[in-house]
Structures are given as structure tokens and as C-alpha cells.
Amino acid sequence: MNCEETQCLLHAYIDAELDAMNSLAVEQHLQGCAACTRDYESYQALRVAMKGSSLYFQAPTSLQKRIQLSLPKNEHAPHPARRSSWLWLSAAALLLLLLGGLGFWGITQLHSNSSASVDNRIAQAAVDSHERSLVGDHLVDILSSDPNILKAWFESKLGYSPPVADLKPQGFTLVGGRLDFLDNQTVAAIVYKCGNHVVTLFAWPATQNVELRTLSLQGYYVTHWAKYGMNCWAVADLDEDQLQQFAHLIGQHIETLL
Amino acid sequence: MKKTQVQEHDKCLRFEQLILPHLDAAYNLARWLTHNDEDAQDMVQEACLRAYRFLPNFRGENSRAWLLTIVRNTCYTWLHQQHTNEVFNEEIHDRESEALDPERIYIHTIDQEKLKEAIAALPLELREVTVLREFEELSYKEISGIAHIPMGTVMSRLSHARKRLQRSLANHMNEEEN
């Protein structure tokens, strides 16, 4: 083994991740090579220094108490920002318990024939973003009910304009838009209100079509489809029918743009 | 007790056994990723609530790695929302470390404060593998699962991270000597 090969495997060797054959080869090289040995020793010194206790942040003692108090079982002392959602969450958690092995990561397929290729990871991230936007009081970056203003804003930020429709007559009032992060990219999040419910529509360019499918996740419905080059994920705590109607309206809107 | 109460009680017990023992690990990771105590506590609380919710579905054995995955994802989502998205380019870092002659300085005494600063200054992706490997002593396989990257990438990121740390410590020593 030469220096280059040794350097390549040195970190795996230090971390005891090498197989016996390669470990032996590295050791043999180190015995005969002062330069590589110095590298090895200095990395080891670094690792030893990192064991210093001042580098490890212990959780404050109050944190455990705070977490235990915020668990849904403590109905009298819930997390302040989530008071309203606990009943929902407890109900959802119970439902999941009853469904037992059916759910993986809490995802329940509502339509068994569409179980194939739903990207559970994106659904989870979409629900998380939606939930966090409600909790964190960061619903929108730009507040406007004018589709044209929002489209222009997204165009300037993302280089494409997502579907933004005026659906007020149908009961979905446009609130605004924000940038979000899904599927390893920055995407458009368009926020509507239907009564007291917030609907978030995440949209970004798609490379292939996907049939519309709906999932239930953590007490929210998530509807996903991709058509005419746009990936759409809608999340809300509406009824399944209402959310599908919303998806249908957005789909119609995209068709009118063609 | 009613059936639902029994279920909730069981869930609380499992939470106490599987999740709470790893609070320090969770907080340490969140603290290094967010750079401050208040946000780290929020991240850990958020992650624990999610862990509690998903607990009935958790079938694995490694609850520490499972919790750290949730903490890491929670922090990332938050960081992206803070628009502090550091774009990390594996290729650029490769070139960078090739171009610079590795500092062959044997570090006899490493100043803990300087080391702390140097770790904090690492790009997010290098910082997380460093924390998971050096502080939590997780295997490449576990880190690969938590950070959603191949094992080869875990190794190369660790190697970049250590080179960078050495370089900043060496620079610091040079400054002191001059």
C-alpha cells in the first residue's frame, strides 16, 4: 500500500471501520512511513482533544421536565402553541395504535390501489412544514390575495411561477406565499384559508406525471399529484373531500394556463 | 383503567425508557447544529414530541440513532426556514483540500476553546458528521442512516472535517508563535 492509498483509508482506519485485510495493510505502511504516521498521530491527537468535556453540551436539567409536561397525556398542561392540535394528535395516535402494523411512519394508505410509489418522505416533510408554519407563526413571506403579485414574487425568487388561483368564490381565500424546502430543493408554498383551516399547497416543477392520491398523516390529509410539469402537494386538516375538491380546482386552474 | 389510558400509559413508559435516556445526545446535536441553547431546546422538544407520536411505529432497537435522526431532520427543516441554507459542494471541498498541503503539525496541546470555535465554524454537513462520530461515537452505518448519505460520503466528510479542524488549529498556533 502506498501513501495515497493509505491517506484514502486512514480515516476509516482511525474509526475502526476497515476490514482486517486493509487494516493490516495500513498498519504495515504506517510502520515504514514517517509522514503518514505523523498524519495519523495528529488526527488521533485531534480525536483525543475532542473527548474534552467542555465540547459536549449537556441538556439543561429543566429540559426533561419541560418535555414531559408537553406530552399529550398531560391535558392540563399542554405545549402552549399546540393546545388545539392535541386532541387531534391523540386521536390520530390512538388510531395508529389500533391499525397496528398497517402504518409505517404513521402513514396510512387510504386508497389501496395507489399504494405503489407514494413518496412518504416528501409527505412527511410537507406535513412538518405545514405544521411548523402554523406553530412558528411564519405562515407566509409575502402577504397578498392577488394571484398575479404572488406569481411574480415566486418567479423572481424561484425562476418559475407556481399555480396560484383566486378560489375565493369556491371558499378558499388566498393568504400569501412563502419559500419552503422539500425534496432537497426550494419550492413554492402557497397558503389558502378555508374557514379557520389553513391549506398549504407546495409546488415545484415535475419531470413526470403522477395520478392524484390522498394520504392521512398525523391528523392531516395530504393530496399529491403531478401534471403538466408541476408537482403539487396540498396539506390541510380539512375533510378528505374538501381537500380533493381543492386539488381539483388547482388542477383546473393549471389547465387554463396551458 | 380504560383501554385508552392503558395504551397511553404504556406509551409514556416506552418513551421514558427509549427516548429520555438520550436527551443529552439529542441536545448536544441540536446545540451544535443551531449554535444556541434556546433554539436547541426547542428543537429537542419538537423532536421528542414527534418521537412520542411515532413511538407505536418504532420497531427498531437503536432508539438513540432513531431520536438523533428526528432531531437532525427537525433542525434541518428549521435551518432551511431560517434561510441559513449553506450550500455544500462535495467537489469543491475535495479540490480545496487537495490544493492545500495538509498541515503536518503534530498538535501537542490543543486549546479546547479554539477547537470549539473551529468545530462551530465547520459547514453544517461536516459539523453534523463530526458531532455524531466524535461525540456520540456512532458507526459510519449509523451516521449514514441519520444523515441520509452513503457510507463513503460519511468517510469523506469526516476526512474533510478533520483536515479543516487541523488547519484552523494550526493557523491559530502559527498566529500565536508570530
Interface residues (C-beta under 8 A of the other chain):
Chain A: L10 H11 A12 D15 E17 A35 R38 D39 E41 S42 Y43 A45 L46 R47 A49 M50 K51 G52 S54 L55 Y56 F57 Q58 A59 P60 L63 Q64 R66 I67 S70 L71 P72 K73 H79 L89 S90 A92 A93 L94 L96 L97 G103 F104 W105 G106 A125 D128 S129 R132 G136 H138 L179 D180 F181 T186 Q218
Chain B: T4 Q7 E8 K11 C12 F15 L20 L23 D24 A26 Y27 N28 R31 W32 D37 A40 Q41 V44 Q45 C48 L49 Y52 R53 F54 P56 N57 N73 T74 T77 W78 H80 Q81 H83 N85 P102 R104 I105 Y106 I107 H108 I110 Q112 E113 L115 K116 I119 R133 E134 F135 S139 Y140 M155 L158 S159 R162 L165 Q166 L169
